[in-house]
Amino acid sequence: MTASSAAWPPGDARGRPISPYARLTDIAAFGLSVFIILVYSQVWVTPLLGDNVPDEATSSLIRTLYFPAYGASLILLALRPADLGRVLIREPFLVALIVIVAASMLWSVEPDQTQRRLVAIVFTTLGGVVLGSRWRWPALAELFAVSFGLLAIASLFVGLFVPDIGRMKLLFPGAWRGLWQEKNGFGALMTFSILFFLPAAIFVPKRAPLWLAMAALALALLLLSTSKTSLVSLILGLAALVFVLLARRGGVMAILAVYGGVLGLVGLGAALWLAPTLFLGLIGKDSTLTGRTKIWTAVLDAIHKRPLLGYGYGAVWTETDLWGPLNPIVKEAGFKPEHAHNSWLEQWLGLGLVGLTTWTLYYLTTLGRALWAVFTSRGALIAFPVLIVFTLMTLTESIVLVYNDLSWVMFVALASRLALPQRAPEER
């Protein structure tokens, strides 16, 4: 029996025959991988805190509760240590990005905060690398599908039976939020879940009814969240999935898919340029993008004062110096933001032009590999749609290089898998 024919979980990343010991190891590794995803999903934070803003003691407790995920990542690394080297040697920009984060302690406005968050981002990134390097595309699809399936079922339960947790009360009363603080975060999670459920159904036909049913549940939960942004993101993600399916058929169909994709991008760009108000109305935003443009203006002002190196990783949004960069941002925005609400500005603010350039190169390398995979690997069924939605979200949210966050784990996992050679028939 080969890895590709294993019943559960799918076999290892090298396509080798599986012994009983290796199968047990894979089952344990699969369980640890699901655990890592669940911890970084932050599904446990709202049940623990409710709607309360955490104080210093609570924040310390929350940081401690991520440690089991760090430990699980180390166990997965210990089971297959060579996998880390296989990825890192192909991901020089990811390595450089972490090095820049570490070096930013030297010029950070809050060196102690940068040092503490350095540890968190290293382990969060490690979690993504070990997931992407350990599991081939079919297993990776089902890994995230199982994890998101558990989250969807739990969200359905609290939405139906514990509405004080599962539904919003003050802002957008009645909108479902699952086990998270607000509806847009929940909607985004359901969007990503659908983009894993559908490829899982394609990769593993015998479990297709299960994953299609979970996709239907996730769509219903997304609609109950009333998140228009997530719904638009899902439409773009599904369009990307259709593009991959058509392009992989080859021949005339591939040419038509590429032509249609380019035409669609041009049309979308033209619509955004000529009728931005209409587009904003579709996603339920005003001309300030719910105050984001004010934050961006203030952040750009701060960036212009230290454009090359920035203010240090994770240092700006909790710094207490009245003469530091945060105070003018708060005054301009009219409230205290938690982040820049733009992943590109966030990197520039914290790590300067050096960090922004390195992130851009890492992103472009990953996107280029995903585009290449459209024509060479079935992994594009997962990677390309998810990266399209991830890219869209970077424009209005800070989801890049975020410690203890599932979005970053997911991006790094896909980037790591894309960086590795495709060796098994079902990956091609």
NUNU-989446 format. One record per residue (C-alpha): residue number from 1; residue in three letters; x, y, z. Coordinates in steps of 0.001 Angstrom, whole numbers. Example, Ala and Ser with C-alpha at 12.3 -4.5 7.8 and 13.67 -1.06 7.14 Angstrom:
# NUNU-989446
R     k     r        c1        c2        c3
R     1   ala     12300     -4500      7800
R     2   ser     13670     -1060      7140
END
This chain:
# NUNU-989446
R     k     r        c1        c2        c3
R     1   met         0         0         0
R     2   thr      1299      3440      -875
R     3   ala       821      6710       908
R     4   ser     -1637      7903     -1689
R     5   ser     -3958      4956     -1062
R     6   ala     -3950      5151      2716
R     7   ala     -7471      5359      4155
R     8   trp     -6878      7887      6917
R     9   pro     -5039     10075      7304
R    10   pro     -3530     10508      3824
R    11   gly        74      9421      3626
R    12   asp      3278     11283      4179
R    13   ala      4714     13991      1962
R    14   arg      7189     11711       203
R    15   gly      4864      9079     -1221
R    16   arg      6625      6182       558
R    17   pro      4942      2901      1595
R    18   ile      3384      3224      5039
R    19   ser      4194       773      7833
R    20   pro      1852       359     10831
R    21   tyr      4224      2515     12915
R    22   ala      4295      5203     10243
R    23   arg       495      5110     10018
R    24   leu       174      5621     13794
R    25   thr      2693      8436     13578
R    26   asp       682     10036     10779
R    27   ile     -2531      9785     12799
R    28   ala      -833     11435     15786
R    29   ala       685     14103     13539
R    30   phe     -2692     14750     11936
R    31   gly     -4266     15227     15350
R    32   leu     -1505     17613     16410
R    33   ser     -1929     19539     13162
R    34   val     -5663     19972     13754
R    35   phe     -4881     21110     17297
R    36   ile     -2475     23755     15994
R    37   ile     -5095     25142     13618
R    38   leu     -7776     25215     16312
R    39   val     -5535     27066     18765
R    40   tyr     -4500     29696     16210
R    41   ser     -8129     30122     15104
R    42   gln     -8660     31794     18523
R    43   val    -11938     29918     18833
R    44   trp    -11459     29755     22598
R    45   val    -10879     33493     23252
R    46   thr    -14480     34753     23184
R    47   pro    -15868     31908     25359
R    48   leu    -13073     32722     27817
R    49   leu    -13435     36522     27838
R    50   gly    -16858     37251     26384
R    51   asp    -16982     40806     25067
R    52   asn    -14598     42110     27722
R    53   val    -11446     43982     26771
R    54   pro     -8559     41976     28270
R    55   asp     -6527     43598     31038
R    56   glu     -2830     42925     31547
R    57   ala     -3387     39784     33631
R    58   thr     -5888     38365     31135
R    59   ser     -3609     39180     28207
R    60   ser      -816     37289     29941
R    61   leu     -3121     34280     30381
R    62   ile     -4121     34377     26714
R    63   arg      -464     34478     25631
R    64   thr       218     31448     27817
R    65   leu     -2616     29483     26224
R    66   tyr      -828     29600     22867
R    67   phe      2111     27659     24309
R    68   pro       521     24223     23658
R    69   ala       380     25108     19935
R    70   tyr      4074     26035     20087
R    71   gly      4781     22671     21703
R    72   ala      2741     20802     19088
R    73   ser      4741     22519     16331
R    74   leu      7983     21437     17986
R    75   ile      6749     17838     18197
R    76   leu      5874     17834     14490
R    77   leu      9288     19308     13765
R    78   ala     10981     16616     15858
R    79   leu      9120     13891     13945
R    80   arg     10444     15166     10616
R    81   pro     13247     17703     11232
R    82   ala     14578     17565      7680
R    83   asp     11317     19032      6373
R    84   leu     12124     22404      7936
R    85   gly     15387     22622      6034
R    86   arg     13705     21550      2788
R    87   val     11349     24509      3047
R    88   leu     13673     27188      4395
R    89   ile     16305     26594      1732
R    90   arg     13588     27370      -850
R    91   glu     12117     30312      1088
R    92   pro     14944     32851      1537
R    93   phe     12523     35785      1768
R    94   leu     10628     34182      4652
R    95   val     13909     33648      6493
R    96   ala     14947     37229      5759
R    97   leu     11598     38509      7024
R    98   ile     12069     36782     10396
R    99   val     15653     38066     10584
R   100   ile     14405     41623     10015
R   101   val     11788     41171     12743
R   102   ala     14544     40085     15142
R   103   ala     16851     42919     14104
R   104   ser     14083     45485     14635
R   105   met     14611     45106     18387
R   106   leu     17653     47341     17874
R   107   trp     15542     50323     16766
R   108   ser     12123     49467     18200
R   109   val     10255     52144     20147
R   110   glu      9243     49305     22507
R   111   pro     12169     46810     22483
R   112   asp     10694     44580     25199
R   113   gln      7420     44236     23283
R   114   thr      9251     43450     20051
R   115   gln     11381     40843     21818
R   116   arg      8338     39100     23326
R   117   arg      6437     39170     20059
R   118   leu      9472     37881     18175
R   119   val      9140     34585     20050
R   120   ala      5430     34419     19189
R   121   ile      5890     35137     15476
R   122   val      8731     32612     15190
R   123   phe      6533     29848     16627
R   124   thr      3487     30949     14636
R   125   thr      5538     30860     11436
R   126   leu      7024     27510     12426
R   127   gly      3476     26172     12759
R   128   gly      2744     27130      9153
R   129   val      6013     25651      7879
R   130   val      5573     22277      9604
R   131   leu      1991     21963      8337
R   132   gly      2920     22834      4771
R   133   ser      5997     20617      4710
R   134   arg      4408     17629      6459
R   135   trp      1271     17140      4378
R   136   arg       768     16765       651
R   137   trp     -2077     18656     -1014
R   138   pro     -4844     16034      -478
R   139   ala     -3924     15715      3197
R   140   leu     -3524     19473      3601
R   141   ala     -6992     20034      2126
R   142   glu     -8572     17553      4514
R   143   leu     -6504     18819      7443
R   144   phe     -7964     22306      7107
R   145   ala    -11375     20872      6170
R   146   val    -11528     18819      9373
R   147   ser    -10425     21811     11449
R   148   phe    -12843     24254      9812
R   149   gly    -15590     21631      9995
R   150   leu    -15209     21433     13772
R   151   leu    -15312     25228     13973
R   152   ala    -18412     25430     11780
R   153   ile    -20292     22815     13805
R   154   ala    -19345     24529     17081
R   155   ser    -20489     27878     15656
R   156   leu    -23810     26374     14552
R   157   phe    -24343     25021     18063
R   158   val    -23691     28307     19876
R   159   gly    -25657     30270     17292
R   160   leu    -28699     28070     17849
R   161   phe    -28471     27256     21544
R   162   val    -26182     29872     23130
R   163   pro    -27098     33082     21299
R   164   asp    -25465     35284     23950
R   165   ile    -22160     33920     22637
R   166   gly    -23018     33013     19065
R   167   arg    -24787     36210     18004
R   168   met    -23884     39883     18262
R   169   lys    -25818     41978     20764
R   170   leu    -24790     45640     20461
R   171   leu    -23323     46262     17012
R   172   phe    -25328     44471     14303
R   173   pro    -27662     42770     16798
R   174   gly    -28672     39292     15735
R   175   ala    -25834     38808     13249
R   176   trp    -24117     35489     13818
R   177   arg    -20505     35637     14956
R   178   gly    -19951     32038     15989
R   179   leu    -17246     31788     18626
R   180   trp    -15480     35001     17639
R   181   gln    -15702     38639     18714
R   182   glu    -17442     40005     15639
R   183   lys    -19255     38925     12510
R   184   asn    -16685     39939      9885
R   185   gly    -13998     37745     11414
R   186   phe    -16467     34868     11527
R   187   gly    -17522     35516      7929
R   188   ala    -13903     35537      6763
R   189   leu    -13290     32203      8481
R   190   met    -16323     30671      6787
R   191   thr    -15102     32014      3434
R   192   phe    -11759     30266      3845
R   193   ser    -13468     27106      5089
R   194   ile    -15516     26790      1882
R   195   leu    -12334     27202      -159
R   196   phe    -10915     24162      1663
R   197   phe    -14100     22051      1760
R   198   leu    -14557     22130     -2012
R   199   pro    -10987     21057     -2940
R   200   ala    -11170     18367      -238
R   201   ala    -14254     17000     -2012
R   202   ile    -12328     16964     -5289
R   203   phe     -9182     15381     -3843
R   204   val    -11015     12656     -1880
R   205   pro    -14172     11689     -3832
R   206   lys    -15277      9044     -1314
R   207   arg    -15697     11784      1293
R   208   ala    -17101     14324     -1175
R   209   pro    -20672     14180       252
R   210   leu    -19314     15090      3688
R   211   trp    -17239     18021      2470
R   212   leu    -19985     19328       173
R   213   ala    -22411     19239      3103
R   214   met    -19883     21146      5225
R   215   ala    -19478     23711      2436
R   216   ala    -23260     24211      2428
R   217   leu    -23231     24663      6209
R   218   ala    -20374     27167      5996
R   219   leu    -22238     29129      3296
R   220   ala    -25347     29263      5484
R   221   leu    -23277     30487      8434
R   222   leu    -21607     33110      6245
R   223   leu    -25019     34409      5163
R   224   leu    -26190     34464      8786
R   225   ser    -23145     36576      9653
R   226   thr    -24451     39267      7220
R   227   ser    -20821     40032      6310
R   228   lys    -21011     41520      2810
R   229   thr    -17222     41774      2582
R   230   ser    -16862     38044      3216
R   231   leu    -19568     37247       675
R   232   val    -17795     39281     -2023
R   233   ser    -14518     37587     -1047
R   234   leu    -16153     34180     -1409
R   235   ile    -17454     35043     -4883
R   236   leu    -13937     36015     -5982
R   237   gly    -12507     32877     -4372
R   238   leu    -15026     30650     -6150
R   239   ala    -14286     32425     -9437
R   240   ala    -10595     31639     -8865
R   241   leu    -11464     27986     -8192
R   242   val    -13465     27783    -11431
R   243   phe    -10535     29393    -13252
R   244   val     -8174     26685    -11947
R   245   leu    -10587     23891    -12889
R   246   leu    -10953     25217    -16433
R   247   ala     -7268     26022    -16901
R   248   arg     -6243     22520    -15818
R   249   arg     -8343     20984    -18571
R   250   gly     -5739     22228    -21021
R   251   gly     -6045     23092    -24682
R   252   val     -8622     25604    -25817
R   253   met    -10313     25586    -22417
R   254   ala     -7092     26733    -20732
R   255   ile     -6696     29552    -23251
R   256   leu    -10280     30649    -22678
R   257   ala     -9814     30470    -18902
R   258   val     -6713     32671    -19034
R   259   tyr     -8419     35106    -21380
R   260   gly    -11501     35217    -19171
R   261   gly     -9373     35674    -16048
R   262   val     -7447     38591    -17505
R   263   leu    -10652     40155    -18827
R   264   gly    -12299     39741    -15428
R   265   leu     -9381     41398    -13621
R   266   val     -9389     44310    -16054
R   267   gly    -13151     44682    -15687
R   268   leu    -12942     44585    -11894
R   269   gly    -10160     47150    -11884
R   270   ala    -12127     49421    -14201
R   271   ala    -15244     49119    -12022
R   272   leu    -13265     50009     -8900
R   273   trp    -11723     52974    -10681
R   274   leu    -14869     54327    -12336
R   275   ala    -17514     53451     -9759
R   276   pro    -15891     52990     -6335
R   277   thr    -19038     54103     -4490
R   278   leu    -21057     51314     -6083
R   279   phe    -18465     48720     -5066
R   280   leu    -18278     50098     -1514
R   281   gly    -22050     49877     -1303
R   282   leu    -21906     46200     -2276
R   283   ile    -19623     45434       672
R   284   gly    -21453     47720      3068
R   285   lys    -18699     50337      3462
R   286   asp    -18732     54121      3306
R   287   ser    -16184     56321      1529
R   288   thr    -13827     56114      4534
R   289   leu    -14056     52300      4625
R   290   thr    -15434     52542      8171
R   291   gly    -12726     54948      9287
R   292   arg     -9843     53073      7679
R   293   thr     -8776     55940      5407
R   294   lys     -8219     58146      8460
R   295   ile     -5994     55469      9978
R   296   trp     -4074     55108      6707
R   297   thr     -3451     58860      6498
R   298   ala     -2102     58932     10053
R   299   val        -3     55809      9506
R   300   leu      1538     57292      6345
R   301   asp      2439     60427      8303
R   302   ala      4216     58251     10873
R   303   ile      5938     56226      8151
R   304   his      7363     59356      6513
R   305   lys      9239     60110      9728
R   306   arg     11010     56702      9779
R   307   pro     10561     55233      6302
R   308   leu     13592     52956      6048
R   309   leu     13479     50844      9220
R   310   gly     10139     51693     10823
R   311   tyr      9343     51599     14534
R   312   gly      9975     47941     15323
R   313   tyr      7898     44793     14973
R   314   gly      4665     44879     17005
R   315   ala      5796     48038     18789
R   316   val      3491     50833     17667
R   317   trp        21     49798     18762
R   318   thr       833     49277     22443
R   319   glu      3516     51920     22962
R   320   thr      2841     54408     25768
R   321   asp      5150     57315     24960
R   322   leu      3109     60502     24491
R   323   trp      5677     61626     21917
R   324   gly      5691     58309     20075
R   325   pro      3952     57415     16807
R   326   leu       715     56068     18324
R   327   asn      -582     59291     19839
R   328   pro      -835     61215     16514
R   329   ile     -2496     58176     14897
R   330   val     -5125     58084     17653
R   331   lys     -5789     61808     17278
R   332   glu     -6162     61572     13506
R   333   ala     -8374     58463     13573
R   334   gly    -10517     59622     16505
R   335   phe    -10061     56296     18316
R   336   lys     -7272     53874     19216
R   337   pro     -6838     51349     16386
R   338   glu     -5502     47875     17082
R   339   his     -3571     47779     13806
R   340   ala     -3166     49652     10518
R   341   his     -6071     47853      8763
R   342   asn     -3768     47337      5790
R   343   ser     -1122     44612      5724
R   344   trp      1217     46542      3430
R   345   leu      1174     49709      5521
R   346   glu      1573     47562      8650
R   347   gln      4854     46116      7390
R   348   trp      6115     49532      6338
R   349   leu      5202     51031      9722
R   350   gly      6796     48307     11804
R   351   leu      9698     47108      9663
R   352   gly     10263     50015      7312
R   353   leu     10913     49862      3606
R   354   val     13340     46990      4228
R   355   gly     10608     44821      5754
R   356   leu      7959     45894      3247
R   357   thr     10236     45009       313
R   358   thr     11084     41622      1809
R   359   trp      7433     40793      2430
R   360   thr      6536     41888     -1105
R   361   leu      9175     39576     -2572
R   362   tyr      7953     36677      -415
R   363   tyr      4360     37342     -1470
R   364   leu      5197     37672     -5183
R   365   thr      7257     34474     -5070
R   366   thr      4347     32614     -3491
R   367   leu      1803     34071     -5906
R   368   gly      4049     33216     -8852
R   369   arg      4315     29617     -7662
R   370   ala       538     29465     -7257
R   371   leu        64     30699    -10835
R   372   trp      2562     28114    -12077
R   373   ala       725     25446    -10084
R   374   val     -2490     26278    -11942
R   375   phe      -990     24494    -14963
R   376   thr      1264     21977    -13200
R   377   ser      -269     20878     -9884
R   378   arg     -3689     20098     -8440
R   379   gly     -2514     21967     -5378
R   380   ala     -3625     25108     -7184
R   381   leu     -7207     24074     -6384
R   382   ile     -6413     25098     -2807
R   383   ala     -3584     27567     -3101
R   384   phe     -4810     29908     -5833
R   385   pro     -8338     30666     -4520
R   386   val     -7139     31042      -930
R   387   leu     -4323     33371     -1982
R   388   ile     -6743     35496     -4028
R   389   val     -8987     35992      -991
R   390   phe     -5981     36490      1290
R   391   thr     -4677     39187     -1071
R   392   leu     -8017     40982     -1030
R   393   met     -8082     40935      2760
R   394   thr     -4582     42406      3028
R   395   leu     -5985     45653      1611
R   396   thr     -8281     46327      4571
R   397   glu     -6884     44161      7389
R   398   ser     -3479     43487      8951
R   399   ile     -3135     39723      8457
R   400   val       516     39499      7354
R   401   leu      3244     38497      9801
R   402   val       717     38468     12657
R   403   tyr      1706     36376     15659
R   404   asn      -720     33781     17075
R   405   asp     -3014     34165     14074
R   406   leu     -4496     31527     11778
R   407   ser     -4367     33687      8630
R   408   trp      -576     33864      8787
R   409   val      -276     30146      9607
R   410   met     -2468     29378      6594
R   411   phe      -472     31593      4230
R   412   val      2871     30164      5369
R   413   ala      1553     26586      5112
R   414   leu       427     27106      1510
R   415   ala      3619     28970       615
R   416   ser      5719     26149      2102
R   417   arg      3818     23467       202
R   418   leu      4113     25437     -3039
R   419   ala      7861     25776     -2513
R   420   leu      8388     22007     -2374
R   421   pro      8628     19771     -5456
R   422   gln      5436     17959     -6452
R   423   arg      6303     14246     -6316
R   424   ala      3016     12350     -6167
R   425   pro       668     11712     -9108
R   426   glu     -2364     13225     -7354
R   427   glu      -481     16489     -6965
R   428   arg        80     16906    -10701
END
